[in-house]
């Protein structure tokens, strides 16, 4: 059985070489890594969560992590993993074949950013 640290490293490796893996495998790695990196905002006991799922939130109580009882972590939303995209290539190259390659490369990076809603 893998530790969380080993699993996170495996996910990072898969994401770093996504083109070598099936798309579903890459998606599972992305979600797993995001869940491993997320920090809980509070904790609740399982009975409170069951009541909440049944629609009863009148007696829902969240506890700080320091509580002694067995608690389930609560998350606002799992963050997207941080992925470092390759650098853009300069397009002001005199040799046409290299300029076309740079333009194509930069368009691919732009499309990856658009599809993943990356703003920077």
C-alpha positions, -999 to +999 in steps of 0.1 A: +000+000+000+013+034-010+016+063+015+000+096+006+034+110-002+041+082-026+007+085-042+012+123-047+045+117-063+031+091-086+003+115-096+028+143-103+048+119-125+017+109-145+006+146-149+042+156-160+040+130-188+003+130-195+008+122-232+021+088-222-010+078-203-047+072-211-069+103-206-089+086-178-056+078-160-045+114-162-079+126-149-078+102-119-042+114-111-054+150-113-083+144-089-063+123-065-035+148-063-060+176-057-076+157-029-043+149-013-033+186-014-066+200-001-068+212+035-100+206+056-118+237+069-135+218+098-144+183+111-178+167+118-189+134+133-204+108+110-239+111+126-241+148+119-231+142+083-258+116+078-284+140+093-271+167+070-274+145+039-310+137+050-317+174+049-316+181+087-290+207+095-305+220+127-280+203+150-250+202+126-218+210+145-183+214+131-153+208+153-117+220+152-091+194+145-081+193+181-113+174+191-107+140+206-136+122+189-133+104+155-142+131+130-145+133+092-127+162+075-149+188+057-136+206+026-149+237+008-138+225-026-108+205-037-083+229-054-070+222-088-035+209-087-007+233-096+006+224-130+037+241-144+032+247-181+062+248-205+075+283-214+063+300-246+088+301-274+099+334-290+082+339-324+105+365-338+127+340-356+141+345-391+140+308-401+104+301-413+103+265-401+114+274-366+089+304-365+060+281-375+071+256-349+072+283-322+038+297-333+022+262-332+038+255-298+025+288-283-010+282-297-010+247-281+000+262-247-027+289-251-053+262-258-043+242-228-047+273-207-081+281-222-094+245-217-081+245-181-093+280-173-058+292-165-056+330-164-019+336-159 
